[in-house]
Amino acid sequence: MGIELNTRTGADLAMALERVVEMRIRLFSQYPYLYVGVPEYEKEYFEAFQAKSGAMVVEALVDGAFAGLATAIPLAQDKYILKPARQLLADACLDPAALFYLGELLVEPSFQGRGVGSALLEAVRAEGKRLGFAHCCLMAVDRPLDHPSRPRHFGMPVPLWAKAGFRALKGWAFFEYPTRLPGGNVATIPNPMVFWRD
Ligand SMILES: CC(C)(COP(=O)(O)OP(=O)(O)OC[C@H]1O[C@@H](n2cnc3c(N)ncnc32)[C@H](O)[C@@H]1OP(=O)(O)O)[C@@H](O)C(=O)NCCC(=O)NCCS
């Protein structure tokens, strides 16, 4: 299986953003994120994202077919992420300016479990190094395995981060977003996020 990776930056980002928004809303609606995406908010966020220097989208193709993507940005540029994470970073003596942030890692369900996510993660890390960042980092939601919305046999992608050599900072940052609650109601609640860095 050949995985081809294409990195988009600058004006070239615009072509990828509709896909990022669509995949975010579709894949993050599932456990563990349970995110109920609002297309207007997503569009606004990603329009701002593409204007930031160092922003990128890496796309993965498998035998020519689109299989997944990752987004990344210098952490110091993303106030939405930086604000809730600031205390965790200070406690760990990490300078936000030294961190390249992997925002989304999204693999089409029919391509999952075949190494695409790992290849995208490594591509983002390599780009971060090339740009001079000391570390790559990401935030991932933390849900208990006995959460009622967890499909049977579904794990958290923790092995992916750990296998790639990422370490979790102590504690959580909290992201407020519209969340599907057990039973189906939607509420904007704080969701606990673990901060991972290499
Ligand atoms: C998480 C995700 C990106 C993984 O992509 P993938 O292409 O399936 O990952 P890989 O095939 O490269 O797997 C890498 C390793 O992580 C592990 N892994 C991946 N997803 C996992 C999951 N949901 N639960 C447990 N382990 C997982 C695999 O076991 C694999 O380890 P192995 O090679 O020792 O078996 C993909 O499942 C996805 O898009 N999920 C929905 C969106 C999401 O949660 N993104 C992550 C937060 S941004």
Ligand as a Chemical Component Dictionary entry (heavy atoms), coordinates in Angstrom:
data_LIG
# 
_chem_comp.id                   LIG 
_chem_comp.type                 NON-POLYMER 
_chem_comp.pdbx_formal_charge   0 
_chem_comp.three_letter_code    LIG 
# 
loop_
_chem_comp_atom.comp_id 
_chem_comp_atom.atom_id 
_chem_comp_atom.alt_atom_id 
_chem_comp_atom.type_symbol 
_chem_comp_atom.charge 
_chem_comp_atom.model_Cartn_x 
_chem_comp_atom.model_Cartn_y 
_chem_comp_atom.model_Cartn_z 
_chem_comp_atom.pdbx_ordinal 
LIG C1  C1  C 0 -7.199  8.288  15.377 1  
LIG C2  C2  C 0 -7.013  8.076  13.876 2  
LIG C3  C3  C 0 -6.476  9.342  13.234 3  
LIG C4  C4  C 0 -5.999  6.928  13.681 4  
LIG O1  O1  O 0 -5.723  6.790  12.292 5  
LIG P1  P1  P 0 -5.300  5.370  11.674 6  
LIG O2  O2  O 0 -4.910  5.592  10.259 7  
LIG O3  O3  O 0 -6.365  4.392  11.942 8  
LIG O4  O4  O 0 -4.026  5.038  12.587 9  
LIG P2  P2  P 0 -2.874  3.997  12.274 10 
LIG O5  O5  O 0 -3.385  2.927  11.358 11 
LIG O6  O6  O 0 -1.668  4.755  11.815 12 
LIG O7  O7  O 0 -2.631  3.395  13.726 13 
LIG C5  C5  C 0 -1.524  3.722  14.517 14 
LIG C6  C6  C 0 -1.583  3.026  15.862 15 
LIG O8  O8  O 0 -2.549  3.655  16.712 16 
LIG C7  C7  C 0 -3.461  2.693  17.203 17 
LIG N1  N1  N 0 -4.810  3.246  17.103 18 
LIG C8  C8  C 0 -5.288  4.017  16.114 19 
LIG N2  N2  N 0 -6.557  4.378  16.390 20 
LIG C9  C9  C 0 -6.875  3.803  17.559 21 
LIG C10 C10 C 0 -8.030  3.798  18.366 22 
LIG N3  N3  N 0 -9.136  4.470  18.034 23 
LIG N4  N4  N 0 -7.996  3.089  19.500 24 
LIG C11 C11 C 0 -6.895  2.405  19.863 25 
LIG N5  N5  N 0 -5.768  2.397  19.141 26 
LIG C12 C12 C 0 -5.762  3.076  18.009 27 
LIG C13 C13 C 0 -3.357  1.487  16.331 28 
LIG O9  O9  O 0 -3.499  0.332  17.136 29 
LIG C14 C14 C 0 -1.966  1.564  15.739 30 
LIG O10 O10 O 0 -1.062  0.880  16.510 31 
LIG P3  P3  P 0 -0.460  -0.525 15.936 32 
LIG O11 O11 O 0 0.184   -0.169 14.634 33 
LIG O12 O12 O 0 0.471   -0.935 17.013 34 
LIG O13 O13 O 0 -1.643  -1.412 15.768 35 
LIG C15 C15 C 0 -8.354  7.646  13.195 36 
LIG O14 O14 O 0 -8.890  6.548  13.910 37 
LIG C16 C16 C 0 -9.397  8.758  13.124 38 
LIG O15 O15 O 0 -9.411  9.541  12.164 39 
LIG N6  N6  N 0 -10.276 8.828  14.144 40 
LIG C17 C17 C 0 -11.338 9.842  14.194 41 
LIG C18 C18 C 0 -10.790 11.236 14.478 42 
LIG C19 C19 C 0 -9.889  11.278 15.701 43 
LIG O16 O16 O 0 -10.221 10.806 16.775 44 
LIG N7  N7  N 0 -8.689  11.866 15.523 45 
LIG C20 C20 C 0 -7.701  11.961 16.582 46 
LIG C21 C21 C 0 -7.755  13.224 17.360 47 
LIG S1  S1  S 0 -7.398  14.666 16.429 48 
# 
loop_
_chem_comp_bond.comp_id 
_chem_comp_bond.atom_id_1 
_chem_comp_bond.atom_id_2 
_chem_comp_bond.value_order 
_chem_comp_bond.pdbx_ordinal 
LIG C1  C2  SING 1  
LIG C2  C3  SING 2  
LIG C2  C4  SING 3  
LIG C2  C15 SING 4  
LIG C4  O1  SING 5  
LIG O1  P1  SING 6  
LIG P1  O2  DOUB 7  
LIG P1  O3  SING 8  
LIG P1  O4  SING 9  
LIG O4  P2  SING 10 
LIG P2  O5  DOUB 11 
LIG P2  O6  SING 12 
LIG P2  O7  SING 13 
LIG O7  C5  SING 14 
LIG C5  C6  SING 15 
LIG C6  O8  SING 16 
LIG C6  C14 SING 17 
LIG O8  C7  SING 18 
LIG C7  N1  SING 19 
LIG C7  C13 SING 20 
LIG N1  C8  SING 21 
LIG N1  C12 SING 22 
LIG C8  N2  DOUB 23 
LIG N2  C9  SING 24 
LIG C9  C10 SING 25 
LIG C9  C12 DOUB 26 
LIG C10 N3  SING 27 
LIG C10 N4  DOUB 28 
LIG N4  C11 SING 29 
LIG C11 N5  DOUB 30 
LIG N5  C12 SING 31 
LIG C13 O9  SING 32 
LIG C13 C14 SING 33 
LIG C14 O10 SING 34 
LIG O10 P3  SING 35 
LIG P3  O11 DOUB 36 
LIG P3  O12 SING 37 
LIG P3  O13 SING 38 
LIG C15 O14 SING 39 
LIG C15 C16 SING 40 
LIG C16 O15 DOUB 41 
LIG C16 N6  SING 42 
LIG N6  C17 SING 43 
LIG C17 C18 SING 44 
LIG C18 C19 SING 45 
LIG C19 O16 DOUB 46 
LIG C19 N7  SING 47 
LIG N7  C20 SING 48 
LIG C20 C21 SING 49 
LIG C21 S1  SING 50 
# 
